[in-house]
C-alpha cells in the first residue's frame, strides 16, 4: 500500500515535514533550515544503507523487489532532488549562515552544481544516458569530499588549502559526525547510486 505513491512524493513530504517541525520549534527560517539539513543527510544515509541491503537481498523477497523497483523507477527524479538540495544547501551555508567556503568546498561545487541541470535536461528530453555524464562528476566530487572529511576528522595537514579559511576547519557538525563535507559526500554517493539504478532499470 505504501509503495503505491511515488518515492519522490514521500521524499518531498518528509522534507517539508522536517522543515515545518523545525520552524514550529523555533519560528525563525534560518535556524529551521540549519536544523533540517543534517536530518535530510541522516535520512539519506539510512536510505543508502537500506538500498545496499535491498541489493544484497534482491530476489529473496517480493516485497523488497517491489520496493527496489519502485525506487529505481523514480531514481532520476530523486537524484535531481538530492543534487538540487545539495546545491541550495551549500549556498545557504555561505549566504544564510555566513560560512566562508574553502578551496575544497569550491572544488566540490564545481562537480556538484552541474548535476541538477544535467539531470533535469535528461528528464525533460527523456534521455537515458545521463549516468554516463554524471558519474565522472560524482566520482571526482566524492573523492574531494572524502579527502576533506579525512583532514577534518583526523589531524592531517592539507596541501591544498592556502587561504585564510582552512579546509580542516569544522564549521558545522551534527549528531557528532555529520560535517559539511560529509553532507557533500553523501549527496554525491546518493546521486550516483540512484542514477545507476535508473540506468540498470532501463537496460
Secondary structure, DSSP 8 states (H G I E B T S, - for coil): -GGGS-HHHHHHHHHHHHHHHHHHHS--HHHHHHHHHHHHHHHHHHHHHHHHHHHHTTTS-HHHHHHHHHHHHTHHHHHHHHHHHHHHHHHIIIIIS-----HHHHHHHHHHHHHHHHHHHHHHHT-S-HHHHHHHHHHHHHHHHHHHHHHHHS----SS--SSS-TT----EETTTEEHHHHHHHHHHHHHHHHHHHHHHH-
